[in-house]
Amino acid sequence: MKFFVDTADIAAITELNDLGMVDGVTTNPSIIAKSGRDILEVTKEICDLVSGPVSAEVVATDADDMIAEGRKLAKIADNIAVKVPLTWDGLKACNVLSSEGNMVNVTLCFSANQALLAAKAGATFISPFIGRLDDINLDGLELIEDIRTIYDNYGYDTQILAASIRNANHMSECAKIGADVATAPPNVIKAMANHVLTDNGLAAFLKDAAKANIKIV
């Protein structure tokens, strides 16, 4: 499973990228606003930093304007994935932009029907939102499983990009289900390394090493 990091924080992306933990980056208007930087400027910097897909989202709501914005975003770098919402106009934009050879990430997916439409429209990525479904007492992981079944049934190339990931457990569950990609904030990716038994075991080893005066360098 590929790891995309969901942030526009250059320092956080750099840290994870240096460890080989970044296969791509996702952004959205909220993330860009939080960065306090110009969307074109920060997106170009991210594209120069990582070799994988970098999702940059349109802010228009009608198809023609989404297409115009998508074309402009795609000119930032070869690894841009234009991000469009899963609306009827978004699907129209996806169809045009993907037919022109652009990567397209269709976002705000909350149903298997929506994911099926995105695949038929030529989406490179479909982004089902796990956490937001969980917030309204629906099973976000079940949606990932349903999309996986549908795509496998018919051989769609669209990659399942699990989004709105809130915790490390979401990451492992998505991997077991077969999500192609999971995008998560840096703190969630780092939390995957944590386990109380690891901490306890290390503390015991260090205590014994100190008692025995074990030194390596």
N, C-alpha and C positions, 0 to 999 in steps of 0.2 A: 504494500500500500504506500502510495506517495504521500509525503507530508508537505502541505502548503501552510505557510504561516500567515495568519489573518491580522495584519498590522501594516502601518506605514512608518513604524519606528525603525529608522535606519540602523541604529545601534543594536536593537534586538534582532533584526534580520541578519546583520553581520555576525553576531555571536553564534546563532544557530547555523548559519551557512558555513562558517568555518569548521563546524563539527560534522558537516555533511548531513544535516537534518532538514535542509530546505530543498524541496523539489520544485517549489513555485511559491508565489505570493498572491494573496487575495486582498483587495481593498474595496471599499464602498464609500459613498459620500460621507457617512458618519465617521469613518476611520480617517478620511482625508481631512475633514473638518477638525478632528481632534489633533491632527498633526500640526495644524496652523500654517500649512504651506500650500503653495499653488499646486493644483492637481497635476499639471503637465510637468512641472519641475520635479516634484517628489517621485512621480511615477517613472520618469526618465532615470532618476538616480537608482531606483529599485531595479529597473530593467538592466542597468549597467552592472549591478551587483550580483544578480542571480541569473543563471542561464535558462531556468525553466519558465513556464508561463506566468505572467503577471496580469492579474485581472484588474481592469480599470473600468469603472461603471459609468454608463451614460446617465444624464439627469433629465433628459427629455422624456415625454410620455407618449407622444405620437410617433408612428413608424418612420415617417420621413425625417423628422428631426433626430430620432435615435440613429438612423442610418448615417446622417451627416456627422453627428457626434462620434459615432463608432469609427467612421473612416478617419476622422482627425486623431482619435486616440490610437488607432492602429499604426499611424505614421510615427508614433513616438519611438517604437522599436519593433524588431521582428518577433519578439517574444510576448507581445501584448495579446491578451485574450479580452476581447470586448465583452463587457458584462451588461446584459439587458434583463429587465424584469419579465417574469412569466405572466404577461398579459397578451391579449390577441395582437396588439401592436408590437409587443416585444417579440412575438413569434414571427411576425412579418419581417421585422428588422433582422432577426436571427437568420432567416432564410436568405435574405439578400446578402448580408455580411459574410455568411459562411460560403455562399456561392462565389463570392469574390476572393476566397482563399484565406479569410481571416478566421482565427480561433474565436469562438463565441462561448461565453459562459452564461447560461440562462439561470437566473437566480430567483429567490423567493418561491421555491417549489414546495408545495404542501400536500400534493396528492400524486398517486401513480398515474392518473389520467393526464395531469399536467406534464409529467415526465415523459410520457409516451408522445405527446404532441411536440415537446422540445426535440426529441430524438428524430421525429419525422421532419422537423424544420431544419435539421442539420446541425444541431448544437454539438460543440466539442465537449462541453461539460454541462451537466445538470446539477444544480445546487439545492438539494432538499435540506430544509432547516430542522434539525433534530430538536434542539433546545426549545424553540418556540412552540413546537407541537407538544412537547412535554409540559410546557407552561400551562396549556389548556387541557391537561389530562388526557392527551392522546399519545400514542407510542411512536416517537420519532424514529426509533430504530426499526420498527415494523415497516415503516415507509421505505427505508433503505432496502430492506429484504424484498419488499414487493417490487421495487424498481429493478433490483438485480434479477429477479425471476423473469420479468417482462423483457428486459434487454437480452437476457440469455436465450429466451424462447425464440427471439426473432433476429438475433445476431446484430443488434444495433451497436455501432462503434462509440456512441456517446458515453463518456466516462462519468461515473457517479462520483460527485464531489460532495461528500458529507460536510455540511456546514452547521453553523450555530451550535458548535460543540462546546459544552460547558465544563467537562471534567475528563480525567484520564480514562475512566471507565468507558465513556463514549468512544474513545479512540480504539481501544481493544475490541469492543463489540463491533464497531464498523469494520475492523480488519477481519474478524471472524465471519461476518456476513458477506464480505467480498466487495466492499466499497473500493473503487479504484484510487480515490484520493480522499484524504480528510484534511480539512483546513481548520486550524485552531489558533487561538492567541498564544503568544510565546510562553506564558505562565502555565498553560495546560500541557504543552509539549514537554516543558521541563518537569512538570509534576509526574510525568510517566516514569521518571527514574526513582521516585520516592517509594519506600516501603519500610514500615516500622521494624521489620525483622532484619533488613539490611543495616539500618541504623544501630540496632541493638547488637548485631553481630560485629560490626565494625568497632563499636565501643569496647566490646570484650576483647577483641584482637589487640586493640591499641593498649588496653590496660595490661594484658599479658606481655606485650612487647616491652612496655615500660618497666615492668617488674624484672624482666630478663635482661634488660639493658641491650635490647636488640637494635643495632644500627646498620644501615645498608650503605649510606654515603655520609 
